[in-house]
Each structure stands twice: as C-alpha cells, then as structure tokens.
C-alpha cells in the first residue's frame, strides 16, 4: 500500500470519527432534553395531583334499571358540584379564584388570576416555573365570573394534562363525553352548558370582552354557535353569562375554544 493510499485512509477515518462524535453528541443532548421535558411534565402532574386532594367530587350514582309494568318518569337528580376547600388552597396561593371541572373528563384544576396574562403561562398553582403553567382567566376579567364573556386559558400539554384533552373531547359529535362544566368559586358554584367548540384565529373576535349584554353581544354569540364543530343544540342569548376555554393547537396562528353558558347556580 502506497503512502498516498494510507493518507487517504487516514483522512477518511478522521472524518468518520468526527461524524460519529457529532452524532453521539447530538444523541446525548437530545436524550438530555427529552429527560428534562419528561421530568418537568412529571413535576407538574404530581403537583396538580396533590392539589386535587382539596377537592371532593361526587359522581352521579348509576342505578340498576328494573322492569316496569308501566313507563314512569324518573325524577331529575340535582347536580352535585365539586366540594372545594378554598381556605386550604388560598393558604398556598391567594391568586386562586375558582375550580374548573368538565363533566365526563379528567380536566379538573384550580383557576388562577394574575396581574397579566404571562406569569401563569409558565408558573404552576404553587408558583413553580413549569411548562404546564396554570389554568387562568384573562387578567382584565372580573374574578366573580359576572362578565358577559370570561376567557379561561390553559396549555395543550402533550401528556393530556391541563387543556391537553380539550380538542380530543370536543372536536366532533362522536367524541363529546358530556356537555357541562363546573366553575366553583369560594362564594358560589356555577354549572355551564356547552354551546360551541371550534378552531379560531389566535387574535380573533372570540376573545372579545363585552361591557354590556347588548345586541353586539347577541350577534357575537349567534356567530360563535354557528361556527361550532359540534351541534350541542343549546340556545344562547345576550342575557347569558359565558365562559370561553382556550388552548393552543400546535399552530401559532390558531387556537381551539370551547364555549359554554351558565345553566344554573348550586
């Protein structure tokens, strides 16, 4: 073998070794990043599991049907709201204003209100920096949910936490697990009935806040209902108090929202 051939082989070996080292470095860095993301997800999930210890949920009893000689009308069961220990929650973080639970789903979290719409994007209920953030209302909304339209934000987490299952549950008729949402506050428990779910522009009119239940608000509600991916067959008027649940879609230009009107106070 000539010296020239040895040089070519040596140069080729060096290049291959450099590529191998780079590949190992990229793999190691990627594995580190994935591990870091997994750990952050777990920390967020563990925290909110701890927080749920302050909430008691009573599921409706499923009674076994017995043959009837004649058809009878069964009495309606009074909905039972989640029982929330707000004293304990506020001792941890006084920014908590309510608890949200969507019937038929695992979506059950404290609702926060900050002084802007940035802090709780990346901070949990306990104030820890975490990609999961918190469920929170728009800082310009009133904390008592008496605005015409109260905006509630939550991340679309890949592990299904926060509002990560919102689109999965309400993207079409077949996937809807239920049509009611509980918003429990320290003073009152509100039950909302869903009337719309749809994809919207990130800066679209769905995020409009109204100062009064006027014709403009009535027109807005009719438009939101008509845009729904699911026909919930729920009537809505300007006199209704509405909540708009908003989460990301993976596209910075759009969001997925679920809107509901207040059905009653319990």
N, C-alpha and C positions, 0 to 999 in steps of 0.2 A: 504494500500500500504506500502510495507516494505521500510526501509531506503535505501536498496540496489537498489531497483527499482527507487526510487527518484533520487539517484546519477546517474543511467544510463540515466534517462530522462534529468537531468540537463546537463550532459556531451554532450548528443545528441543535446540539444538546443544550447549549446555554439558552437558546430561545425557548425550547420546550420546557426547560426548568423554570424560566421566568414566567411563562404562561401558567404552568402548574402552580407556582407560588401565588400568582394573582388569583387564580381560580379558588385556591384554598382560602385565601384572604376574603374573597367575596362571599364564599360559603359560610365562613366563620362569622363574618359581620351580619349576614342575613339571618343566621341562626340566633345570634345575639339579639337582633332586633325583634325577631318573632317571639323569643323568650320574654323579652321585655314587654311586648304587647300582651302576651298571654298573662303575665304576672299582673299587669295593670288591670286587665279585664277581671281577673280573679279578685283583686283587691276591691274593685268597685262592686262586684256581685256580692262578695262577703259582707261588705258594709251595709248594703241595702237589705240583705237577708237579716242582719242584726236589727235594723230599723223596723222591720215588719213585726218584730216581737211586741211592738207597742200598738199593734192593730189586731182586732179580732173580727174575723169575717164569718158571718152565719150564712151558710148555703141553704137554699130552699130545700125542704125535705121532699124526697120523691116517694109518694105513697103508692103502694101496690093497688092497681085497679081491680075491682071485683065486679062480677056480672051484675047488672041492674035489671030489675023487672021492667022498669020504665026509665027512659033517659031523664037524668036530673042535671040541673045547672049547678056546677060546683062553685062554692063561694070563692071570690077572689082573695088571694093571700096578700096581705100588706107587705110591701117590700121592706126588707130589713137592711139598713145601711151598715157599713163597717163601723165598728166602735174604736175610736182613735184616742189614745192617751196623749192629748196635746200638751199637757203640763210637762210630761217627760221629754217630748220632742222639742219643745221650746227651751227646755233647760240645756239641751245640746246645741240648738241653733235657733235663736229667736226670729230668724228670717222665714221660718216655715209658716205658711198661711193656710194650708189645706192638705187634704189627702185625695188622690185620684185612684179610682179603681174601675176598670172596664169589665163589666159582667161577661163571663164566659172566656176570659183571657187571664194571663198571668201578669198583666200590666197593673201594678199596684205600688204607688210611690208617693212620697211626700212632695208637695208643690211648694217651691220657694219663690220669693220675690226679692230681687236685688235693687241696687241703685242704678243699674244699667242692664243691658242685655248681653254682656260679655262675661262677667265673673262666673255665673253658674253654667256657662258653656263648658268650662274646664275644671269646675270645682264641685265636689260632691256635697251631700247634705251635711256631712261632718266638717266640711271646709278643706278636704284633701284635694290636692291637684290630681286630676284623673281625667282621661279622655271621655269617660262615661258622662261626666258632668252631673247635672240635676235636671229634673222636670221643673220648669219655672214659667211664670206668667210674664208678659211684657211689662217692663217697669213703668210704663205710662198707664197701665190698667189699675183700677182700684182693687184692693185686696179682698173686698167683700163680694166679688162676682156680680155686682149690680150694674155693670156696664152693659150696653147693648151687645157688644162683642168682646169677649175676653180671650186673648190669644195665649195658648199654652204651648211652650216649646219643649222638645225632647230629642235626643240624638237617636239616629237609626243605627244602633250598635249591631255589629256582625254576629255577636253571640246571642242576639234576640232580646237583650236587656233594654231598659228604658223604653223608647218607642220603636224598638227594632222589629216588633211584630205587627205594627200598626197597618202597614201596607199589605202584609200577608193576610191579615184577617179581614180587611175591608176593601180589597181590590176588585172583587166581583161578588155576585149574588151567592154563589155556592160556598164561598169561604167565610161568610159572616157568622160568627159564633154567638152573637147577641146584639141587641140594639140599645142597650142602656149603659150610662156612665154615671158613677157616683163621684160627686165632689163634696167632701166632708170638710167643714170648717169648724173652728172652736165654738161657733155660735149656732150654726145650722147645718143640716145635711140635705144636699140637693141631688135630685136624680134627673139626669138629662136623657132625652131620646134622640138618637142619631137621625139626621135627615139628609146628610150628604157626605160623600167621600170621593176625592178626586185629586188629580195632579194639577198643580198651579205654577205660575211663574213665581220665582223667588221674591220678586218685588211687586207682585200682582195686587189687585184690588181686594183679594180675600183678606188681606191684613189691615183693611180699613177699620178705624175706630170711629164710632158714631157718637155724637154728643146728645142725640135725642132719637126716640123711636118714630122717625118721620117717614115720608114717602120714599126718600132716598134709601133708607134702611130696608124698607119693604121691598123695593126694587132689587137691592143687593141680595136679600135672602132668596127671592124667587130665582135670580140668576144662579146662585150657588146651588140651589136644589136641582135646577135643570142641568147643571154640569156634572151631577153625581154619576159615578160609575155603577152605583147600585140604586135600585128603586126601593127606598125604605118606606114609601107610602106614608110619610109623616108630613102633616101640614104645618106650616110655619108662617107666623105673622110678625108685623113690626112690634107687637107688644111682647114678644118672647125675648127672654134673656138667652143669649147664645154663647157657646164656647167653641173655639177653633183650635183643634190639636194639630200641631205642625211638626213635621220631621223631614229630614233630607232624603234624597232619592239616589244619591251617587252621582248626580248631575248637578253642578253648581248653579245651573240656571233654573232648576225646578225644585218643588217641594211636594210632599204628599200631605193632604189635610183630611181630617175627619171633623165634621161639624155637627153639633147637637143643640137642641133647645131644652130649656128647663121644663121638666114634666111635673115636678112637684117638690115639696119640702117635707122632710120626715124627721 
